[in-house]
Amino acid sequence: MVCFRNMFIKMPHPQTKDMIEKDQDHLEKEIEKLWRQLKVKVNRLFEAQGKPGLQGFNLTPRNQDEPKARKVILKG
C-alpha cells in the first residue's frame, strides 16, 4: 500500500519499490545539481565582495564504498 497525498493505493511490492527507488535517484540528482550551482554562486559572491574564495569548498564527499574498501585492504 502506498500513500499519495490523502489516498492509499494498493500496488504490488516490486512495482512500489521500483517507483520509490526511481524517485530517490531523481531527488539525489536534483540535490547534487543544486549543490554544484550553490558552489558557483558562493564563489561569485566572494569575488563580488573582493574576498578570496573559500578553501576546500570545491571538495567532493567520499562515497560509502571507499571506507569499506579501505578496511578490506587493510585487513589483508
PDB file of N, H, CA, C and O in Angstrom:
ATOM      1  N   MET A   1       0.840  -1.169   0.000  1.00  0.00           N
ATOM      2  CA  MET A   1       0.000   0.000   0.000  1.00  0.00           C
ATOM      3  C   MET A   1       0.888   1.236   0.000  1.00  0.00           C
ATOM      4  O   MET A   1       1.871   1.311   0.738  1.00  0.00           O
ATOM      5  N   VAL A   2       0.533   2.196  -0.831  1.00  0.00           N
ATOM      6  H   VAL A   2      -0.265   2.135  -1.431  1.00  0.00           H
ATOM      7  CA  VAL A   2       1.318   3.419  -0.978  1.00  0.00           C
ATOM      8  C   VAL A   2       0.406   4.615  -0.735  1.00  0.00           C
ATOM      9  O   VAL A   2      -0.754   4.621  -1.147  1.00  0.00           O
ATOM     10  N   CYS A   3       0.941   5.615  -0.068  1.00  0.00           N
ATOM     11  H   CYS A   3       1.884   5.610   0.267  1.00  0.00           H
ATOM     12  CA  CYS A   3       0.154   6.815   0.218  1.00  0.00           C
ATOM     13  C   CYS A   3       0.534   7.912  -0.770  1.00  0.00           C
ATOM     14  O   CYS A   3       1.699   8.303  -0.852  1.00  0.00           O
ATOM     15  N   PHE A   4      -0.446   8.406  -1.516  1.00  0.00           N
ATOM     16  H   PHE A   4      -1.392   8.088  -1.449  1.00  0.00           H
ATOM     17  CA  PHE A   4      -0.277   9.550  -2.404  1.00  0.00           C
ATOM     18  C   PHE A   4      -1.155  10.672  -1.871  1.00  0.00           C
ATOM     19  O   PHE A   4      -2.375  10.657  -2.038  1.00  0.00           O
ATOM     20  N   ARG A   5      -0.522  11.637  -1.232  1.00  0.00           N
ATOM     21  H   ARG A   5       0.469  11.649  -1.097  1.00  0.00           H
ATOM     22  CA  ARG A   5      -1.226  12.752  -0.587  1.00  0.00           C
ATOM     23  C   ARG A   5      -2.234  12.217   0.422  1.00  0.00           C
ATOM     24  O   ARG A   5      -1.836  11.785   1.503  1.00  0.00           O
ATOM     25  N   ASN A   6      -3.526  12.233   0.103  1.00  0.00           N
ATOM     26  H   ASN A   6      -3.850  12.584  -0.775  1.00  0.00           H
ATOM     27  CA  ASN A   6      -4.503  11.759   1.086  1.00  0.00           C
ATOM     28  C   ASN A   6      -5.195  10.477   0.631  1.00  0.00           C
ATOM     29  O   ASN A   6      -6.276  10.140   1.115  1.00  0.00           O
ATOM     30  N   MET A   7      -4.550   9.751  -0.321  1.00  0.00           N
ATOM     31  H   MET A   7      -3.672  10.025  -0.714  1.00  0.00           H
ATOM     32  CA  MET A   7      -5.117   8.491  -0.806  1.00  0.00           C
ATOM     33  C   MET A   7      -4.138   7.349  -0.560  1.00  0.00           C
ATOM     34  O   MET A   7      -2.924   7.529  -0.659  1.00  0.00           O
ATOM     35  N   PHE A   8      -4.666   6.189  -0.244  1.00  0.00           N
ATOM     36  H   PHE A   8      -5.652   6.043  -0.163  1.00  0.00           H
ATOM     37  CA  PHE A   8      -3.859   4.981  -0.155  1.00  0.00           C
ATOM     38  C   PHE A   8      -4.205   4.109  -1.344  1.00  0.00           C
ATOM     39  O   PHE A   8      -5.378   3.845  -1.610  1.00  0.00           O
ATOM     40  N   ILE A   9      -3.176   3.661  -2.064  1.00  0.00           N
ATOM     41  H   ILE A   9      -2.224   3.876  -1.848  1.00  0.00           H
ATOM     42  CA  ILE A   9      -3.376   2.842  -3.248  1.00  0.00           C
ATOM     43  C   ILE A   9      -2.629   1.530  -3.061  1.00  0.00           C
ATOM     44  O   ILE A   9      -1.465   1.516  -2.662  1.00  0.00           O
ATOM     45  N   LYS A  10      -3.300   0.449  -3.348  1.00  0.00           N
ATOM     46  H   LYS A  10      -4.246   0.461  -3.673  1.00  0.00           H
ATOM     47  CA  LYS A  10      -2.670  -0.857  -3.227  1.00  0.00           C
ATOM     48  C   LYS A  10      -1.932  -1.158  -4.526  1.00  0.00           C
ATOM     49  O   LYS A  10      -2.525  -1.168  -5.605  1.00  0.00           O
ATOM     50  N   MET A  11      -0.615  -1.406  -4.405  1.00  0.00           N
ATOM     51  H   MET A  11      -0.133  -1.397  -3.528  1.00  0.00           H
ATOM     52  CA  MET A  11       0.235  -1.705  -5.556  1.00  0.00           C
ATOM     53  C   MET A  11       1.101  -2.907  -5.216  1.00  0.00           C
ATOM     54  O   MET A  11       1.362  -3.165  -4.041  1.00  0.00           O
ATOM     55  N   PRO A  12       1.549  -3.644  -6.220  1.00  0.00           N
ATOM     56  CA  PRO A  12       2.456  -4.768  -5.955  1.00  0.00           C
ATOM     57  C   PRO A  12       3.776  -4.256  -5.364  1.00  0.00           C
ATOM     58  O   PRO A  12       4.251  -3.177  -5.717  1.00  0.00           O
ATOM     59  N   HIS A  13       4.343  -5.037  -4.477  1.00  0.00           N
ATOM     60  H   HIS A  13       3.956  -5.913  -4.191  1.00  0.00           H
ATOM     61  CA  HIS A  13       5.569  -4.640  -3.788  1.00  0.00           C
ATOM     62  C   HIS A  13       6.714  -4.305  -4.744  1.00  0.00           C
ATOM     63  O   HIS A  13       7.336  -3.256  -4.577  1.00  0.00           O
ATOM     64  N   PRO A  14       7.026  -5.151  -5.748  1.00  0.00           N
ATOM     65  CA  PRO A  14       8.144  -4.817  -6.647  1.00  0.00           C
ATOM     66  C   PRO A  14       7.925  -3.505  -7.395  1.00  0.00           C
ATOM     67  O   PRO A  14       8.866  -2.734  -7.583  1.00  0.00           O
ATOM     68  N   GLN A  15       6.711  -3.251  -7.814  1.00  0.00           N
ATOM     69  H   GLN A  15       5.946  -3.877  -7.661  1.00  0.00           H
ATOM     70  CA  GLN A  15       6.413  -2.017  -8.533  1.00  0.00           C
ATOM     71  C   GLN A  15       6.574  -0.807  -7.607  1.00  0.00           C
ATOM     72  O   GLN A  15       7.101   0.229  -8.013  1.00  0.00           O
ATOM     73  N   THR A  16       6.121  -0.949  -6.382  1.00  0.00           N
ATOM     74  H   THR A  16       5.693  -1.791  -6.053  1.00  0.00           H
ATOM     75  CA  THR A  16       6.251   0.133  -5.398  1.00  0.00           C
ATOM     76  C   THR A  16       7.714   0.412  -5.099  1.00  0.00           C
ATOM     77  O   THR A  16       8.139   1.567  -5.059  1.00  0.00           O
ATOM     78  N   LYS A  17       8.480  -0.646  -4.891  1.00  0.00           N
ATOM     79  H   LYS A  17       8.136  -1.584  -4.924  1.00  0.00           H
ATOM     80  CA  LYS A  17       9.904  -0.489  -4.598  1.00  0.00           C
ATOM     81  C   LYS A  17      10.614   0.187  -5.758  1.00  0.00           C
ATOM     82  O   LYS A  17      11.426   1.086  -5.539  1.00  0.00           O
ATOM     83  N   ASP A  18      10.329  -0.221  -6.980  1.00  0.00           N
ATOM     84  H   ASP A  18       9.669  -0.951  -7.158  1.00  0.00           H
ATOM     85  CA  ASP A  18      10.945   0.377  -8.164  1.00  0.00           C
ATOM     86  C   ASP A  18      10.595   1.860  -8.266  1.00  0.00           C
ATOM     87  O   ASP A  18      11.456   2.685  -8.570  1.00  0.00           O
ATOM     88  N   MET A  19       9.343   2.194  -8.013  1.00  0.00           N
ATOM     89  H   MET A  19       8.643   1.524  -7.766  1.00  0.00           H
ATOM     90  CA  MET A  19       8.896   3.575  -8.081  1.00  0.00           C
ATOM     91  C   MET A  19       9.617   4.443  -7.039  1.00  0.00           C
ATOM     92  O   MET A  19      10.038   5.559  -7.343  1.00  0.00           O
ATOM     93  N   ILE A  20       9.755   3.934  -5.828  1.00  0.00           N
ATOM     94  H   ILE A  20       9.413   3.028  -5.581  1.00  0.00           H
ATOM     95  CA  ILE A  20      10.428   4.677  -4.762  1.00  0.00           C
ATOM     96  C   ILE A  20      11.910   4.855  -5.093  1.00  0.00           C
ATOM     97  O   ILE A  20      12.463   5.930  -4.864  1.00  0.00           O
ATOM     98  N   GLU A  21      12.559   3.821  -5.628  1.00  0.00           N
ATOM     99  H   GLU A  21      12.110   2.948  -5.815  1.00  0.00           H
ATOM    100  CA  GLU A  21      13.971   3.924  -5.987  1.00  0.00           C
ATOM    101  C   GLU A  21      14.184   4.949  -7.099  1.00  0.00           C
ATOM    102  O   GLU A  21      15.151   5.709  -7.060  1.00  0.00           O
ATOM    103  N   LYS A  22      13.298   4.977  -8.082  1.00  0.00           N
ATOM    104  H   LYS A  22      12.513   4.360  -8.114  1.00  0.00           H
ATOM    105  CA  LYS A  22      13.410   5.979  -9.160  1.00  0.00           C
ATOM    106  C   LYS A  22      13.231   7.388  -8.614  1.00  0.00           C
ATOM    107  O   LYS A  22      13.953   8.305  -9.004  1.00  0.00           O
ATOM    108  N   ASP A  23      12.271   7.560  -7.716  1.00  0.00           N
ATOM    109  H   ASP A  23      11.684   6.815  -7.400  1.00  0.00           H
ATOM    110  CA  ASP A  23      12.066   8.871  -7.102  1.00  0.00           C
ATOM    111  C   ASP A  23      13.295   9.297  -6.305  1.00  0.00           C
ATOM    112  O   ASP A  23      13.706  10.455  -6.364  1.00  0.00           O
ATOM    113  N   GLN A  24      13.879   8.362  -5.562  1.00  0.00           N
ATOM    114  H   GLN A  24      13.544   7.421  -5.514  1.00  0.00           H
ATOM    115  CA  GLN A  24      15.055   8.675  -4.758  1.00  0.00           C
ATOM    116  C   GLN A  24      16.234   9.058  -5.651  1.00  0.00           C
ATOM    117  O   GLN A  24      16.956  10.007  -5.344  1.00  0.00           O
ATOM    118  N   ASP A  25      16.436   8.333  -6.752  1.00  0.00           N
ATOM    119  H   ASP A  25      15.849   7.563  -7.002  1.00  0.00           H
ATOM    120  CA  ASP A  25      17.511   8.673  -7.691  1.00  0.00           C
ATOM    121  C   ASP A  25      17.306  10.071  -8.256  1.00  0.00           C
ATOM    122  O   ASP A  25      18.250  10.855  -8.352  1.00  0.00           O
ATOM    123  N   HIS A  26      16.075  10.376  -8.626  1.00  0.00           N
ATOM    124  H   HIS A  26      15.308   9.739  -8.548  1.00  0.00           H
ATOM    125  CA  HIS A  26      15.768  11.701  -9.169  1.00  0.00           C
ATOM    126  C   HIS A  26      16.069  12.792  -8.139  1.00  0.00           C
ATOM    127  O   HIS A  26      16.664  13.817  -8.471  1.00  0.00           O
ATOM    128  N   LEU A  27      15.656  12.568  -6.889  1.00  0.00           N
ATOM    129  H   LEU A  27      15.172  11.735  -6.619  1.00  0.00           H
ATOM    130  CA  LEU A  27      15.897  13.553  -5.839  1.00  0.00           C
ATOM    131  C   LEU A  27      17.385  13.733  -5.572  1.00  0.00           C
ATOM    132  O   LEU A  27      17.842  14.857  -5.367  1.00  0.00           O
ATOM    133  N   GLU A  28      18.146  12.644  -5.570  1.00  0.00           N
ATOM    134  H   GLU A  28      17.775  11.730  -5.736  1.00  0.00           H
ATOM    135  CA  GLU A  28      19.587  12.740  -5.346  1.00  0.00           C
ATOM    136  C   GLU A  28      20.268  13.534  -6.462  1.00  0.00           C
ATOM    137  O   GLU A  28      21.174  14.324  -6.195  1.00  0.00           O
ATOM    138  N   LYS A  29      19.838  13.331  -7.705  1.00  0.00           N
ATOM    139  H   LYS A  29      19.102  12.690  -7.922  1.00  0.00           H
ATOM    140  CA  LYS A  29      20.404  14.097  -8.823  1.00  0.00           C
ATOM    141  C   LYS A  29      20.068  15.577  -8.689  1.00  0.00           C
ATOM    142  O   LYS A  29      20.921  16.429  -8.938  1.00  0.00           O
ATOM    143  N   GLU A  30      18.850  15.888  -8.303  1.00  0.00           N
ATOM    144  H   GLU A  30      18.158  15.196  -8.101  1.00  0.00           H
ATOM    145  CA  GLU A  30      18.448  17.288  -8.113  1.00  0.00           C
ATOM    146  C   GLU A  30      19.261  17.945  -7.002  1.00  0.00           C
ATOM    147  O   GLU A  30      19.704  19.084  -7.147  1.00  0.00           O
ATOM    148  N   ILE A  31      19.458  17.234  -5.900  1.00  0.00           N
ATOM    149  H   ILE A  31      19.098  16.308  -5.782  1.00  0.00           H
ATOM    150  CA  ILE A  31      20.232  17.772  -4.780  1.00  0.00           C
ATOM    151  C   ILE A  31      21.667  18.030  -5.215  1.00  0.00           C
ATOM    152  O   ILE A  31      22.233  19.075  -4.895  1.00  0.00           O
ATOM    153  N   GLU A  32      22.261  17.085  -5.945  1.00  0.00           N
ATOM    154  H   GLU A  32      21.801  16.236  -6.205  1.00  0.00           H
ATOM    155  CA  GLU A  32      23.636  17.268  -6.415  1.00  0.00           C
ATOM    156  C   GLU A  32      23.740  18.477  -7.340  1.00  0.00           C
ATOM    157  O   GLU A  32      24.696  19.248  -7.250  1.00  0.00           O
ATOM    158  N   LYS A  33      22.765  18.644  -8.226  1.00  0.00           N
ATOM    159  H   LYS A  33      21.989  18.018  -8.299  1.00  0.00           H
ATOM    160  CA  LYS A  33      22.761  19.781  -9.154  1.00  0.00           C
ATOM    161  C   LYS A  33      22.688  21.095  -8.376  1.00  0.00           C
ATOM    162  O   LYS A  33      23.396  22.050  -8.696  1.00  0.00           O
ATOM    163  N   LEU A  34      21.830  21.141  -7.352  1.00  0.00           N
ATOM    164  H   LEU A  34      21.256  20.365  -7.092  1.00  0.00           H
ATOM    165  CA  LEU A  34      21.707  22.348  -6.536  1.00  0.00           C
ATOM    166  C   LEU A  34      22.990  22.655  -5.779  1.00  0.00           C
ATOM    167  O   LEU A  34      23.361  23.821  -5.651  1.00  0.00           O
ATOM    168  N   TRP A  35      23.680  21.627  -5.273  1.00  0.00           N
ATOM    169  H   TRP A  35      23.378  20.679  -5.377  1.00  0.00           H
ATOM    170  CA  TRP A  35      24.944  21.838  -4.578  1.00  0.00           C
ATOM    171  C   TRP A  35      25.996  22.416  -5.516  1.00  0.00           C
ATOM    172  O   TRP A  35      26.737  23.326  -5.144  1.00  0.00           O
ATOM    173  N   ARG A  36      26.060  21.874  -6.757  1.00  0.00           N
ATOM    174  H   ARG A  36      25.459  21.134  -7.059  1.00  0.00           H
ATOM    175  CA  ARG A  36      27.033  22.407  -7.722  1.00  0.00           C
ATOM    176  C   ARG A  36      26.740  23.864  -8.039  1.00  0.00           C
ATOM    177  O   ARG A  36      27.657  24.682  -8.123  1.00  0.00           O
ATOM    178  N   GLN A  37      25.469  24.190  -8.215  1.00  0.00           N
ATOM    179  H   GLN A  37      24.724  23.526  -8.147  1.00  0.00           H
ATOM    180  CA  GLN A  37      25.098  25.568  -8.506  1.00  0.00           C
ATOM    181  C   GLN A  37      25.404  26.477  -7.323  1.00  0.00           C
ATOM    182  O   GLN A  37      25.825  27.619  -7.505  1.00  0.00           O
ATOM    183  N   LEU A  38      25.195  25.978  -6.124  1.00  0.00           N
ATOM    184  H   LEU A  38      24.853  25.050  -5.975  1.00  0.00           H
ATOM    185  CA  LEU A  38      25.472  26.770  -4.930  1.00  0.00           C
ATOM    186  C   LEU A  38      26.954  27.120  -4.837  1.00  0.00           C
ATOM    187  O   LEU A  38      27.305  28.250  -4.495  1.00  0.00           O
ATOM    188  N   LYS A  39      27.819  26.164  -5.140  1.00  0.00           N
ATOM    189  H   LYS A  39      27.534  25.246  -5.418  1.00  0.00           H
ATOM    190  CA  LYS A  39      29.260  26.419  -5.082  1.00  0.00           C
ATOM    191  C   LYS A  39      29.653  27.536  -6.027  1.00  0.00           C
ATOM    192  O   LYS A  39      30.451  28.402  -5.670  1.00  0.00           O
ATOM    193  N   VAL A  40      29.101  27.525  -7.227  1.00  0.00           N
ATOM    194  H   VAL A  40      28.452  26.821  -7.518  1.00  0.00           H
ATOM    195  CA  VAL A  40      29.406  28.565  -8.209  1.00  0.00           C
ATOM    196  C   VAL A  40      28.896  29.917  -7.721  1.00  0.00           C
ATOM    197  O   VAL A  40      29.593  30.926  -7.838  1.00  0.00           O
ATOM    198  N   LYS A  41      27.691  29.939  -7.180  1.00  0.00           N
ATOM    199  H   LYS A  41      27.125  29.120  -7.085  1.00  0.00           H
ATOM    200  CA  LYS A  41      27.104  31.192  -6.704  1.00  0.00           C
ATOM    201  C   LYS A  41      27.880  31.773  -5.526  1.00  0.00           C
ATOM    202  O   LYS A  41      28.073  32.986  -5.443  1.00  0.00           O
ATOM    203  N   VAL A  42      28.323  30.909  -4.616  1.00  0.00           N
ATOM    204  H   VAL A  42      28.167  29.924  -4.684  1.00  0.00           H
ATOM    205  CA  VAL A  42      29.087  31.387  -3.462  1.00  0.00           C
ATOM    206  C   VAL A  42      30.426  31.961  -3.920  1.00  0.00           C
ATOM    207  O   VAL A  42      30.862  32.994  -3.412  1.00  0.00           O
ATOM    208  N   ASN A  43      31.083  31.300  -4.879  1.00  0.00           N
ATOM    209  H   ASN A  43      30.729  30.461  -5.292  1.00  0.00           H
ATOM    210  CA  ASN A  43      32.341  31.835  -5.387  1.00  0.00           C
ATOM    211  C   ASN A  43      32.146  33.182  -6.069  1.00  0.00           C
ATOM    212  O   ASN A  43      32.967  34.085  -5.903  1.00  0.00           O
ATOM    213  N   ARG A  44      31.060  33.329  -6.843  1.00  0.00           N
ATOM    214  H   ARG A  44      30.393  32.596  -6.978  1.00  0.00           H
ATOM    215  CA  ARG A  44      30.779  34.620  -7.486  1.00  0.00           C
ATOM    216  C   ARG A  44      30.518  35.704  -6.442  1.00  0.00           C
ATOM    217  O   ARG A  44      30.945  36.846  -6.611  1.00  0.00           O
ATOM    218  N   LEU A  45      29.824  35.353  -5.373  1.00  0.00           N
ATOM    219  H   LEU A  45      29.477  34.425  -5.235  1.00  0.00           H
ATOM    220  CA  LEU A  45      29.546  36.306  -4.305  1.00  0.00           C
ATOM    221  C   LEU A  45      30.839  36.773  -3.662  1.00  0.00           C
ATOM    222  O   LEU A  45      31.021  37.968  -3.428  1.00  0.00           O
ATOM    223  N   PHE A  46      31.738  35.842  -3.374  1.00  0.00           N
ATOM    224  H   PHE A  46      31.590  34.871  -3.564  1.00  0.00           H
ATOM    225  CA  PHE A  46      33.015  36.218  -2.767  1.00  0.00           C
ATOM    226  C   PHE A  46      33.834  37.084  -3.715  1.00  0.00           C
ATOM    227  O   PHE A  46      34.480  38.033  -3.272  1.00  0.00           O
ATOM    228  N   GLU A  47      33.821  36.777  -5.013  1.00  0.00           N
ATOM    229  H   GLU A  47      33.296  36.006  -5.373  1.00  0.00           H
ATOM    230  CA  GLU A  47      34.535  37.610  -5.989  1.00  0.00           C
ATOM    231  C   GLU A  47      33.956  39.025  -6.011  1.00  0.00           C
ATOM    232  O   GLU A  47      34.707  39.999  -6.062  1.00  0.00           O
ATOM    233  N   ALA A  48      32.647  39.145  -5.973  1.00  0.00           N
ATOM    234  H   ALA A  48      32.036  38.354  -5.931  1.00  0.00           H
ATOM    235  CA  ALA A  48      31.994  40.453  -5.996  1.00  0.00           C
ATOM    236  C   ALA A  48      32.331  41.264  -4.744  1.00  0.00           C
ATOM    237  O   ALA A  48      32.404  42.492  -4.797  1.00  0.00           O
ATOM    238  N   GLN A  49      32.533  40.585  -3.635  1.00  0.00           N
ATOM    239  H   GLN A  49      32.474  39.588  -3.593  1.00  0.00           H
ATOM    240  CA  GLN A  49      32.885  41.267  -2.397  1.00  0.00           C
ATOM    241  C   GLN A  49      34.379  41.532  -2.283  1.00  0.00           C
ATOM    242  O   GLN A  49      34.824  42.187  -1.341  1.00  0.00           O
ATOM    243  N   GLY A  50      35.153  41.029  -3.236  1.00  0.00           N
ATOM    244  H   GLY A  50      34.791  40.497  -4.002  1.00  0.00           H
ATOM    245  CA  GLY A  50      36.602  41.224  -3.207  1.00  0.00           C
ATOM    246  C   GLY A  50      37.305  40.332  -2.203  1.00  0.00           C
ATOM    247  O   GLY A  50      38.425  40.634  -1.791  1.00  0.00           O
ATOM    248  N   LYS A  51      36.681  39.258  -1.808  1.00  0.00           N
ATOM    249  H   LYS A  51      35.771  39.013  -2.143  1.00  0.00           H
ATOM    250  CA  LYS A  51      37.268  38.326  -0.845  1.00  0.00           C
ATOM    251  C   LYS A  51      37.802  37.109  -1.587  1.00  0.00           C
ATOM    252  O   LYS A  51      37.310  36.769  -2.664  1.00  0.00           O
ATOM    253  N   PRO A  52      38.808  36.450  -1.015  1.00  0.00           N
ATOM    254  CA  PRO A  52      39.271  35.208  -1.647  1.00  0.00           C
ATOM    255  C   PRO A  52      38.216  34.108  -1.506  1.00  0.00           C
ATOM    256  O   PRO A  52      37.415  34.119  -0.572  1.00  0.00           O
ATOM    257  N   GLY A  53      38.228  33.172  -2.435  1.00  0.00           N
ATOM    258  H   GLY A  53      38.879  33.163  -3.194  1.00  0.00           H
ATOM    259  CA  GLY A  53      37.270  32.059  -2.387  1.00  0.00           C
ATOM    260  C   GLY A  53      37.494  31.193  -1.162  1.00  0.00           C
ATOM    261  O   GLY A  53      38.557  31.238  -0.543  1.00  0.00           O
ATOM    262  N   LEU A  54      36.502  30.415  -0.822  1.00  0.00           N
ATOM    263  H   LEU A  54      35.639  30.378  -1.324  1.00  0.00           H
ATOM    264  CA  LEU A  54      36.614  29.524   0.331  1.00  0.00           C
ATOM    265  C   LEU A  54      37.569  28.374   0.026  1.00  0.00           C
ATOM    266  O   LEU A  54      37.506  27.782  -1.052  1.00  0.00           O
ATOM    267  N   GLN A  55      38.435  28.063   0.953  1.00  0.00           N
ATOM    268  H   GLN A  55      38.486  28.544   1.828  1.00  0.00           H
ATOM    269  CA  GLN A  55      39.361  26.955   0.803  1.00  0.00           C
ATOM    270  C   GLN A  55      38.630  25.652   1.090  1.00  0.00           C
ATOM    271  O   GLN A  55      37.934  25.537   2.099  1.00  0.00           O
ATOM    272  N   GLY A  56      38.783  24.670   0.208  1.00  0.00           N
ATOM    273  H   GLY A  56      39.347  24.764  -0.612  1.00  0.00           H
ATOM    274  CA  GLY A  56      38.181  23.369   0.423  1.00  0.00           C
ATOM    275  C   GLY A  56      36.697  23.312   0.099  1.00  0.00           C
ATOM    276  O   GLY A  56      36.053  22.288   0.324  1.00  0.00           O
ATOM    277  N   PHE A  57      36.158  24.385  -0.421  1.00  0.00           N
ATOM    278  H   PHE A  57      36.682  25.217  -0.604  1.00  0.00           H
ATOM    279  CA  PHE A  57      34.725  24.425  -0.713  1.00  0.00           C
ATOM    280  C   PHE A  57      34.375  23.561  -1.916  1.00  0.00           C
ATOM    281  O   PHE A  57      33.236  23.109  -2.039  1.00  0.00           O
ATOM    282  N   ASN A  58      35.337  23.324  -2.808  1.00  0.00           N
ATOM    283  H   ASN A  58      36.262  23.690  -2.708  1.00  0.00           H
ATOM    284  CA  ASN A  58      35.074  22.534  -4.009  1.00  0.00           C
ATOM    285  C   ASN A  58      35.374  21.051  -3.831  1.00  0.00           C
ATOM    286  O   ASN A  58      35.419  20.307  -4.811  1.00  0.00           O
ATOM    287  N   LEU A  59      35.577  20.621  -2.607  1.00  0.00           N
ATOM    288  H   LEU A  59      35.541  21.225  -1.811  1.00  0.00           H
ATOM    289  CA  LEU A  59      35.818  19.206  -2.356  1.00  0.00           C
ATOM    290  C   LEU A  59      34.538  18.414  -2.557  1.00  0.00           C
ATOM    291  O   LEU A  59      33.439  18.925  -2.340  1.00  0.00           O
ATOM    292  N   THR A  60      34.685  17.175  -2.968  1.00  0.00           N
ATOM    293  H   THR A  60      35.578  16.760  -3.145  1.00  0.00           H
ATOM    294  CA  THR A  60      33.514  16.314  -3.115  1.00  0.00           C
ATOM    295  C   THR A  60      33.526  15.284  -1.987  1.00  0.00           C
ATOM    296  O   THR A  60      34.597  14.816  -1.601  1.00  0.00           O
ATOM    297  N   PRO A  61      32.373  14.927  -1.457  1.00  0.00           N
ATOM    298  CA  PRO A  61      32.330  13.959  -0.361  1.00  0.00           C
ATOM    299  C   PRO A  61      32.675  12.562  -0.855  1.00  0.00           C
ATOM    300  O   PRO A  61      32.462  12.223  -2.019  1.00  0.00           O
ATOM    301  N   ARG A  62      33.210  11.764   0.056  1.00  0.00           N
ATOM    302  H   ARG A  62      33.382  12.039   1.002  1.00  0.00           H
ATOM    303  CA  ARG A  62      33.507  10.372  -0.287  1.00  0.00           C
ATOM    304  C   ARG A  62      32.208   9.593  -0.359  1.00  0.00           C
ATOM    305  O   ARG A  62      31.243   9.895   0.343  1.00  0.00           O
ATOM    306  N   ASN A  63      32.201   8.604  -1.204  1.00  0.00           N
ATOM    307  H   ASN A  63      32.985   8.359  -1.774  1.00  0.00           H
ATOM    308  CA  ASN A  63      31.019   7.742  -1.217  1.00  0.00           C
ATOM    309  C   ASN A  63      31.177   6.682  -0.131  1.00  0.00           C
ATOM    310  O   ASN A  63      32.253   6.560   0.454  1.00  0.00           O
ATOM    311  N   GLN A  64      30.145   5.930   0.141  1.00  0.00           N
ATOM    312  H   GLN A  64      29.271   6.030  -0.334  1.00  0.00           H
ATOM    313  CA  GLN A  64      30.162   4.987   1.254  1.00  0.00           C
ATOM    314  C   GLN A  64      31.034   3.771   0.988  1.00  0.00           C
ATOM    315  O   GLN A  64      31.394   3.062   1.928  1.00  0.00           O
ATOM    316  N   ASP A  65      31.379   3.512  -0.261  1.00  0.00           N
ATOM    317  H   ASP A  65      31.086   4.088  -1.024  1.00  0.00           H
ATOM    318  CA  ASP A  65      32.171   2.332  -0.589  1.00  0.00           C
ATOM    319  C   ASP A  65      33.652   2.511  -0.264  1.00  0.00           C
ATOM    320  O   ASP A  65      34.345   1.526  -0.009  1.00  0.00           O
ATOM    321  N   GLU A  66      34.149   3.743  -0.269  1.00  0.00           N
ATOM    322  H   GLU A  66      33.586   4.543  -0.476  1.00  0.00           H
ATOM    323  CA  GLU A  66      35.574   3.974  -0.028  1.00  0.00           C
ATOM    324  C   GLU A  66      36.041   3.503   1.348  1.00  0.00           C
ATOM    325  O   GLU A  66      37.037   2.783   1.423  1.00  0.00           O
ATOM    326  N   PRO A  67      35.368   3.874   2.444  1.00  0.00           N
ATOM    327  CA  PRO A  67      35.830   3.379   3.750  1.00  0.00           C
ATOM    328  C   PRO A  67      35.758   1.852   3.857  1.00  0.00           C
ATOM    329  O   PRO A  67      36.629   1.235   4.471  1.00  0.00           O
ATOM    330  N   LYS A  68      34.732   1.244   3.269  1.00  0.00           N
ATOM    331  H   LYS A  68      34.025   1.746   2.770  1.00  0.00           H
ATOM    332  CA  LYS A  68      34.610  -0.212   3.309  1.00  0.00           C
ATOM    333  C   LYS A  68      35.759  -0.869   2.554  1.00  0.00           C
ATOM    334  O   LYS A  68      36.333  -1.853   3.022  1.00  0.00           O
ATOM    335  N   ALA A  69      36.096  -0.323   1.383  1.00  0.00           N
ATOM    336  H   ALA A  69      35.630   0.476   1.003  1.00  0.00           H
ATOM    337  CA  ALA A  69      37.192  -0.880   0.591  1.00  0.00           C
ATOM    338  C   ALA A  69      38.519  -0.736   1.335  1.00  0.00           C
ATOM    339  O   ALA A  69      39.354  -1.639   1.293  1.00  0.00           O
ATOM    340  N   ARG A  70      38.716   0.388   2.011  1.00  0.00           N
ATOM    341  H   ARG A  70      38.037   1.122   2.045  1.00  0.00           H
ATOM    342  CA  ARG A  70      39.954   0.605   2.757  1.00  0.00           C
ATOM    343  C   ARG A  70      40.079  -0.424   3.872  1.00  0.00           C
ATOM    344  O   ARG A  70      41.169  -0.945   4.107  1.00  0.00           O
ATOM    345  N   LYS A  71      38.971  -0.729   4.572  1.00  0.00           N
ATOM    346  H   LYS A  71      38.086  -0.306   4.381  1.00  0.00           H
ATOM    347  CA  LYS A  71      39.006  -1.733   5.640  1.00  0.00           C
ATOM    348  C   LYS A  71      39.372  -3.103   5.099  1.00  0.00           C
ATOM    349  O   LYS A  71      40.143  -3.833   5.722  1.00  0.00           O
ATOM    350  N   VAL A  72      38.825  -3.456   3.943  1.00  0.00           N
ATOM    351  H   VAL A  72      38.199  -2.862   3.437  1.00  0.00           H
ATOM    352  CA  VAL A  72      39.118  -4.759   3.320  1.00  0.00           C
ATOM    353  C   VAL A  72      40.601  -4.830   2.960  1.00  0.00           C
ATOM    354  O   VAL A  72      41.250  -5.853   3.179  1.00  0.00           O
ATOM    355  N   ILE A  73      41.130  -3.746   2.409  1.00  0.00           N
ATOM    356  H   ILE A  73      40.603  -2.915   2.230  1.00  0.00           H
ATOM    357  CA  ILE A  73      42.539  -3.728   2.006  1.00  0.00           C
ATOM    358  C   ILE A  73      43.450  -3.828   3.231  1.00  0.00           C
ATOM    359  O   ILE A  73      44.440  -4.559   3.211  1.00  0.00           O
ATOM    360  N   LEU A  74      43.120  -3.105   4.282  1.00  0.00           N
ATOM    361  H   LEU A  74      42.316  -2.511   4.299  1.00  0.00           H
ATOM    362  CA  LEU A  74      43.956  -3.111   5.476  1.00  0.00           C
ATOM    363  C   LEU A  74      43.911  -4.434   6.213  1.00  0.00           C
ATOM    364  O   LEU A  74      44.897  -4.815   6.844  1.00  0.00           O
ATOM    365  N   LYS A  75      42.791  -5.150   6.150  1.00  0.00           N
ATOM    366  H   LYS A  75      41.990  -4.840   5.637  1.00  0.00           H
ATOM    367  CA  LYS A  75      42.714  -6.454   6.798  1.00  0.00           C
ATOM    368  C   LYS A  75      43.538  -7.478   6.070  1.00  0.00           C
ATOM    369  O   LYS A  75      43.963  -8.472   6.659  1.00  0.00           O
ATOM    370  N   GLY A  76      43.774  -7.248   4.782  1.00  0.00           N
ATOM    371  H   GLY A  76      43.429  -6.440   4.304  1.00  0.00           H
ATOM    372  CA  GLY A  76      44.637  -8.128   4.001  1.00  0.00           C
ATOM    373  C   GLY A  76      43.928  -9.316   3.526  1.00  0.00           C
ATOM    374  O   GLY A  76      44.519 -10.159   2.851  1.00  0.00           O
TER     375      GLY A  76
END
